[in-house]
Amino acid sequence: MTPEQLSLFVKAAELFTPSAPIDDQQLFAGRTRQLQGVITAIAQKGQHVILFGERGTGKTSLSRVTSKIIKEYFEKSVHAVHINCDGIDDFDSLWKTIFHEAQIEITEGDMPNGITPEGVRFSIQKNLNSQQQEKMLILIIDELNELRDSLTTQLLADTIKTLSDHCIDCTLILVGVADNVEELIAEHLSIERALVQILMPRMKKEEVFELMDKRLEILGITIDPNLKSAVMALSQGLPSYVHLLSLHSAQSAISANRKSIETTDLQNSIGMAVQKAQHSIVSSYHKAVSSNQKTLYPKVLLACCLASKDELGCFTAAALKGPMKIITGKSCEISTFSRHLNAFCEEERGPILSKRGDSQRKMLRFFNPVVQPYVIMHGISKGYITYEQVIGESAEA
């Protein structure tokens, strides 16, 4: 490559980041309603935020960008802290980590009986009052779903309540993988008044286009709208795969010394995405479809990925009929693949799917949403479906 090509190649890797949350406001795309909701909550004393939704929808990126916006545009001095929970955390260890990251010193006299919700409130209030200028504290508590101790979530809810009741200039932003708020804070909805609930759905088409356009414009590279639609369909609206496909497509064009992304570039990116997929995703796929003989499992799983879904990623068995017709070339009744769907929900094949709803309306969803784009691209590489068909099916959905 020429020096100019090499420079663009590296720049593309800096702009498209499949493995890292976005923390640059200028490059953050879409999510206007969610962003406004978080900012409004932070601006009001006594309000806190819970961001929830499927894994990989950009919750962490939103929280990071929000804190940067607050720092830039609020008149007060803003200190934002981001910590991740893990399975061994309890209330005590969680707040020790937060205080350490926030540089809040606590003494034995502050909390003689150990860390308590009231003790947390008192320590934060004392720290804010000691500052020479008016200060706001933003505490982002990520991976909330990793907390295993119900007492910890109860005490965390009590902390939110006392911070809200005393109008402390500190906002907690809770971030977690869940279908609903109850899954993250269990039965502690007494804090509902103080907690702004924000669902993070998958990216919409216009948000995917905005994400790509912002970065490709910096690179001076163009892309046909149909190819952008293909990226949307292949990624299933998951930001990490939008970044991944865009990165490899842009680098393919740059390597060919072109200023536009063409079909061959997208095809190359699909091959790269399948080849470099995480081992855990590849293992999940093979466990779900493996058999000593030719079966429908790979095609049924592909149809699950292409089925029309709601904002929580749930779909019905009936939603597979359209994709199955495209993949197999013939009409399929639910009875043709119902046993495959049941098998996907059992331990022997994953489980890769889970059941939702009641007997009247059973819904299915993937345990790990990031498996879906891999299954689709693997299906393309195996010739089960073309990416043009994926675009058409996604448009109908």
N, C-alpha and C positions, 0 to 999 in steps of 0.2 A: 504493500500500500504506500501511497505517497504520504508525505507528512500531513497534508490537509485531510486525506482520508483517515489516517490514524487518529488525528485530533477529533474528527467527527465520531469515529468509532468509540473512542473513550468518552466523549461527551454524551453519546446515546446511553452508555452504561451509567452515567451519573444522573441522567434525567429519568430513565425508566428503571425503577427499583422494585423488582418482584418480591424481594425478601425483607424489605424494611418499610416501616410506616412512613408516611409523608409528614414532614414537619415544616414545609415551605408553603406559606400562604399563597404565593404567586402561582405555584404549581398544583395546588389543591383544586380538584374539579367537582362541580356539582354539590349536592347535599345542602342546598341553600336553606331549606326548611329546618333541617336538623341543626345546622350551624346557628341559625337565628335562635332556635329554641335554647341551645346551650348558653349562648351569649346573654340572652334575656335573663335566664336563671341566675347567671353569675352576677349580673348587674343589680339584682335585687337581694338585699340582705334577708337571710332566713330561708332562701331557696337553695336546694341541692339538686343534683342531676343523676339519673341512672340511664346509661346507654346500654341497650341490649339488642340481641339479634343473632343471626347465624354466625358461625366462625368465618372469618375472612372477608367480612363486608366493609371493613375500614373504620371500625369503631375507635381503635387506638389512634389512627391518623387524625380523625376528627377531634379527639380530645387534645392531641398535641397542637394542631393548628389553632384550635380555639384559644388555648393558653397563650400562644404567640400573638394572636389578634388582640386579646385583652391587654397584654403587656404593651402593645404598640399604641392602642387608642384610648385606654383608660387614663384618667388624670392621676389616679393613685399609683403608688409604687406597688408592683405586682410580683409576687414570688410564687412560682408554680413548681410543684414537685410531682414526679411520676414514679409510682412503685408498682411492682407486680406481686400478686399473692401466689402462694404455692400451697400444696396439700398439707404441709406441716405447720402452717401459720395458725396461731390463735390470736385473740384480741391483744394480748400483751406483746407478742413478738411483732405483730403488725404495726402497732403504734410506736414501738421502739425504732423500727425501720423508718417510719414516717418522720418522727422527731429528728432522727439522725440526718435524713436527707434534707429536711426543712431547716436544719441548724437551730432547732429549738432545744435549749437546755432545760432539763427537768431535775429537780432535787428530790430527795427523799421526803422533805417537808411538804412538797407540792402534792404528792400522792403517797402518804404513809402506808396505806393498805394495798398498794399496787395500783396498776393503771386501771382506771374506771372511766366511764363516759363523762362524769362530772369533772374528774381530774384532767381529762383531755381538754374539755372546754375551758377550764381554768388556766391550763398551761398555754393554750393558744391565745386566749384573751390577754394574759400577762405579757406574752411575747409581742403581740400587736401593740399593746399600750406602751411598751418600752421603746418603740421605734420613734425616731425623731420626726419622721414624716408619716402621713397617713398611709397605711399599708394594707394590701389585700392578699390573702393566702388562698391558693387553689391547690387542692390535694386530689390528684388523679389516682384512684385505686383500681388497677387493671387486673384482669383475670379473676374477677370476683367469684366466678363459678368454680375455681379451684379450692375455695375454702370448704373444708369438710366438717367443721365444727359448728353446729347449729347455735351454740351459745355465742360464738363469735359474731355471727350475723345478727343475733338479738342485741348484743352490746353495741354493734355498729349502728343499728337502727336507733338505739337509745342515744348514741352520740349525736346522730343527725338531729334528733328531736331537741336535745338540750342546746346544741349550736343554733338551731332555728329559733327556739324559744327566747334565747338571749340575744338574738340578732347579731351574732359574731360575724365579723367580716372575713369569713372563711367559707369557701364552697367546696364540698366534696363532690367529685365526679366519679361515680361508680361505673365500671365498665365490665361487662360479662357476656358470655355466650349463653343465651336462653331464649325460649319462645315467648316468655312473658316475665314480668317483674316478680311474680310470686315464686318463680323458680330460683331467683337470686336472693330474695330477702324473706322467703318462706311466708310465715303468717304475721310478719311484722308490719302490716299495712297501716298501723296507727300513725306512721310518718307520711302517709300519702299526701297530706296537705303541703308538706315541706319538700316533696320529691317530684321533680319534673321528669316524667317518663318519656324517653325518646327511643323509638324503634329504628334501627339501622337496617333497611332492606338492601337487597342487591342493587347495583347501579342500573339506572335506566339508560336507554339508548343514547339520549342527548348528553348524559353525564359521561358515558364512555367516550363519545365523540369529543367532548370538551377536554377530557384527560389527554387524549391522543393529540388533538390539534395544538394544545398549548406547547407540548414538547416538540412535536415535529416542526412547528413554526420556528422554534429556536435552532433546530438543526438545518433548517432550510430545505426540508424534505416534504413532498406532497404525497397524498394517498387518495385513491379513488373511493368515493362514498360506499360503493359496494364492498370493497375490501374492509372498510371500517365496520360495516354491518357484519361481515364475516367474523371479525375479531369479537364483536359483541356476542354473536351467537356461540362462538367457540368458548369464550370465557364464562358464559352463563352469568354475566354481570358481576363477577368476582374480581375486584381490583387487581389482585396479584397476578392473575392470568392475563388481564388486559396489559399490564406492564410487561409480562414475560413475552407475549406474542408480539407486542409493539417493538420491544427491544430487539428481538431476533430478526424481525422483518426489516427494521431500520438498518441494522448492522449488515444484513444481507445486501440491501440496496447500496449501502456505502461501499462494501467490498467490491461490488460490481461497478462502482464509480457512476452511480445514477442518483438523480435528485428526486426520484419518485419511487414509491413502493409498488411493485408489480405482483401479479399472481404468484410467480415463482418465488418471490421473497416470502410471501405468507406460507406457501407450501414448505419452504425451507424451515420457517419458524415452527411449524407444526411438528416436523421431524425432530427438530432440536428439543422442543418441549417434551415430546414422548421419550426421547433418548435420555434427557437429563432430569426426568421426573424423580421426585424423592422416593427413596427405597420403600418407605412406609406406604406410600400411595400405590406403587407398583405391586407390593405384597398384598394389599387389601384387594386390589383388582383381581389378581390371580387366585387368591383364596375364594373370591366370590364366584368365579366362572370356571374354575378348574374341573376337569372331568377326563376320564380315560377314553371317552368316545365323543363324537360330535353331538353337541347339544345346542339348545336355544339360549343358554345362560348368557353368553356374551351379547347377543342381540337384544335380549330382554333388558339387560342392564343398560345397554345403550339407549333403548327406548325410554327407560326411566329417566335418563338424563335429559332427553328431548321433550318429555311430557310437560304440558302446561302446568305451572306452579303458582301458588299464591305467594304473598309477600314473605311468608315464613319458609318457603321452599317445599311446601307440602303439595302432594298430587294424589289423584285417585287412580285406581286400576283402569278405569275407563279412558283416562287421558293417554294411555299407552297405545290405544287402537290405531290412531293416526300414524305415529312414528313406526309402529310395527309393520304397517302396510308399506311404508316407504322402504324400510330396512329389508323385509322379506319378499316384497313384491306381490303380496297377496293379503286379503282381508283376514284379520285374526280376531276371534271372539275372546273375551276375557278368560274363558275356560282354557284357552290354548296356553296361556302364560301365568295363570293364577298360582299354580304350584311353585313356579320359579320365584314369584314374588314372596310367597311364604318362606321359601328356602333362604332367600336373601335376608330375612328377618331372624334367622336362627343362627346359633353359635357356629355351626359347621361351616357356614359360608361368610362368616364375619363376626357378628352380623353387620352387613353394610347398609341395610335399611332398618328403619324403626316404624312401628305402627302408631298412628294417632287417631283421636276421635272415638266414636262409639260404633255400635253394630249397625246403626242406621247410615252412617257416613264414615267409612273407614278411610283414613288418609295415610299416606306413606311419605317418608322423607329420608334423605341420606344422613347417616350419622356424621360424616365429615363431608361438607359441601365441596371441598377442593378436589375430591375424587372425580367429580362430574366432568370438568373440562378434560381431564386425562382420559376418561373413558371415551369421550366424544372424539378426541384427536387420535386415540388408539384405534377407534372404529374406522376413522378415515384412512389411517395407515394400513389397515387390514382390508380395505375395500368394501366394508359393510355399508358405507354411505359416503357421499361426496360432500365437500364443504358447502357447495351450492345448495344441496338438499338441506343441510343443517340450517343455512340462512333462511330458506323457504319455510321450513318447519318452525323455526323460532319466530318468524314474522307472523305466521298463523296463530301461534300460541299467544 
